[in-house]
Amino acid sequence: MTSKEPIGFRKLKVWDKGMDLVGAIYLATDLMPESERFGLVSQMQRAAVSAPSNIAEGYARSHLGDYLKRLSYARDPSPSSKHSSKPPFASSDWGVIKPLTPGI
């Protein structure tokens, strides 16, 4: 990093929480039916890994601006994500997994 080196990404709460989410998603997807292995399971795992990966990749860049851009990707990876063809809780709606938070 350049002159104003940001805090190490492993010390960021958001990276730590993102890694917790990765673990939870992998545990949940292990319980899903084999028929979802290449569909919903893959999509959920890639989505979970995306945020912490962008944070780490941004930190590895040589300029603060690149780091900040990657942090924004971690927050909202794609404007099209708001218009996904699958609803965000489709797996719980379909009974594939149970939500961790009641009422979701």
C-alpha positions in Angstrom: 0.0 0.0 0.0 1.0 3.6 -0.5 1.4 6.5 1.9 -1.8 6.1 3.9 -1.8 2.3 4.4 -5.2 1.1 5.4 -5.7 -1.2 8.3 -5.0 -4.9 7.6 -8.0 -6.5 6.1 -7.9 -9.4 8.6 -8.5 -6.8 11.4 -11.7 -5.5 9.8 -14.9 -6.7 11.5 -16.6 -6.9 8.1 -14.0 -9.4 6.8 -14.3 -11.4 9.9 -18.1 -11.5 9.7 -17.9 -12.3 6.0 -15.7 -15.3 6.8 -18.2 -16.4 9.4 -20.9 -16.2 6.7 -18.8 -18.3 4.4 -18.5 -21.0 7.0 -22.3 -20.9 7.7 -23.1 -21.1 4.0 -20.9 -24.1 3.5 -22.4 -25.9 6.4 -25.9 -25.1 5.2 -25.2 -26.1 1.6 -23.8 -29.4 2.8 -27.3 -30.3 4.0 -28.9 -29.4 0.7 -30.1 -32.1 -1.8 -27.6 -33.4 -4.4 -29.9 -32.0 -7.1 -28.9 -28.5 -6.1 -25.2 -29.1 -6.1 -24.5 -27.3 -9.4 -27.3 -24.8 -9.1 -28.3 -23.1 -5.8 -25.4 -24.6 -3.8 -22.7 -23.3 -6.2 -24.5 -19.9 -6.4 -24.7 -19.5 -2.6 -21.1 -20.5 -2.0 -19.7 -18.2 -4.7 -21.8 -15.3 -3.3 -20.6 -15.9 0.2 -17.0 -16.0 -0.8 -17.3 -12.9 -2.9 -17.3 -10.2 -0.2 -14.3 -11.4 1.8 -12.4 -12.1 -1.4 -12.9 -8.6 -2.7 -11.7 -7.2 0.6 -8.6 -9.2 0.5 -7.9 -8.6 -3.2 -8.4 -4.9 -2.7 -5.9 -4.8 0.2 -3.3 -6.5 -2.1 -3.6 -3.7 -4.7 -0.9 -1.0 -4.7 -3.2 2.0 -4.4 -5.8 3.1 -1.8 -8.3 3.9 -4.6 -8.1 0.3 -5.7 -8.7 -0.9 -2.2 -11.7 1.3 -1.8 -13.1 0.2 -5.1 -12.9 -3.5 -4.0 -14.5 -2.6 -0.7 -17.4 -1.1 -2.6 -17.6 -4.4 -4.7 -17.8 -6.3 -1.4 -20.7 -4.2 -0.3 -22.6 -4.4 -3.6 -20.9 -6.8 -6.1 -23.2 -5.9 -9.0 -26.0 -3.5 -9.7 -27.8 -6.4 -11.4 -27.8 -8.4 -8.1 -30.9 -6.4 -7.1 -32.6 -7.9 -10.1 -31.6 -11.5 -9.6 -33.8 -14.2 -11.2 -33.9 -16.1 -7.9 -35.4 -14.5 -4.8 -32.9 -14.1 -2.0 -34.6 -16.6 0.3 -35.7 -19.1 -2.4 -33.9 -21.9 -0.7 -35.8 -21.4 2.6 -39.1 -20.7 0.7 -38.7 -24.0 -1.1 -37.8 -25.9 2.1 -34.3 -26.7 1.0 -32.8 -25.1 4.1 -34.3 -23.5 7.2 -33.6 -19.8 7.9 -31.4 -19.1 10.9 -33.5 -16.1 11.9 -37.2 -16.7 12.7 -39.5 -14.9 10.4 -37.2 -14.7 7.4 
